[in-house]
Amino acid sequence: MLNETRIKVRFILNGESRNIECMAADTLFDTLRDSLGTMSVKQGCDFGGCGVCSVLLDGRPVYSCLMPTWKVEGSKIETLEGLKGKELMNLDAIQQAFATNFAQQCGYCTPAMILNAKALLERNPNPSVDQIKDALSGVLCRCTGYMPIVEAVMQAAMMRRKKTQV
Amino acid sequence: MRDLELNMVFDPSEVLRPSSFQDAVETLDSSDSKIVAGNTSLYSLARKGRLENIKKLVDISKLGISYIKEAESQTSEEKKILVGAGTTFQEITSSSLINGRPEYAGLKEALNKSPPQIRNVATIGGSICSAVSFYDLPIVLFALGTTLKFFSKKEGEHLITIDSFFQNPALYGKSLLIECQFSSSPNSASSFVKLCRRMSGYAVAMTAARIKLDRTSREIDDIRLVIGAMTKTPQRLNQVEEELRHKEPSIETITRMCEKSADLVHDIIPSVHASTAYKKRVLPILLREAITTAVERATER
């Protein structure tokens, strides 16, 4: 019989305070997608190999499939839903750059790619190509090819720098 | 919704958060508890059915073992660095004690092979205590001659060499790793070379070297060579080290010694991506690259 002992966890998800109950074995992936309906977080390998379940934990990317839910107590979680500009014509700079550069094809890895790019650009507004490749190295894309994605991040960085200068 | 497939093979009932080393090791008395640090291998092991009897997860994040600092008593010759077992890869690579120092260049290379998602959570202690031959970081820590500080009920805090640990990791199953210590000395440098299908994936084969050159003669004063993903546990190449010690590190000498290495390692095991014969073939090549890189770095100092 499965154990039903519940653990109370509080965290901030995309700027909103959440109080939930989870089991000791629950992953953050299961909690986000099944309990909290953040559908941008995708299921992939469940082993930390493909990266499509990436979310930002206190501003840094982590694999949600490897993160126990109880471990995020008191933390800030960001998913693609938290990027400002949810409307079609009001996209975040990274989202705009991905669209302009055709940096998505099937789109399955795109939320994770965008979050990893965001984490990089928050810390390093002017990254080199190698730094972008390193930042995206934990997410697999099986259809676009990586160059349009790298170019999109370069463009997003430029757009964000220009915005800051204005 | 619960992941029922996972819960069929992994169904812990509680999370314990000890606040002292003593409390932490008390939890290890029962066979149904498991320490979790960065959690990078927890669910992989669980899905393979290896944690079926685990009922208590022991969270050690409140033990104050996330730090990187220089030891207080230092000699001018040797600088010792202390790294708490709960320190993440990211915290180590961003430390000014590691960055730009040739003696730790191999350490940084190994840490940066992991993607950011792993670097942000994986801990130095977790990578050692997993005691597997195919993790990158322990290979370099082995080459650096790391000393491990454990805490056990019987002995309290005590130090052992990483060499002793890898001879029989199972001996330390009831102990808690709390700190890793490694030293650097002038004219020393390290390197790490990994052969893999995907950089952030597990290695097909890898080598790490730490070399200290004699200040005046520029001969190899001290050398440690370690191989990983080839034998069951990381292994030192004592005979190759002995052959190279007190020799001038010319490319001819290094190449000649490395070519012998494949015959000196008898227990190379195949993996899904490489046969024993293939690993024997690449060993001298990886080893030569690791040694020449470390020598170049030590020479530039």
Interface residues (C-beta under 8 A of the other chain):
Chain A: L2 N3 T5 I7 M23 A24 A25 D26 T27 D30 D34 S35 D46 F47 G48 G49 G51 S54 L57 R60 P61 V62 Y63 C65 L66 M67 P68 W70 K71 N116 A119 D134 A135 S137 G138 V139
Chain B: M1 R2 D3 L4 L6 N7 F10 D11 P12 S13 E14 V15 V36 N39 T40 L42 Y43 S44 A46 R47 K55 L57 D59 S61 Q90 N112 P115 P116 Q117 I118 N120 V121 M199 S200 G201
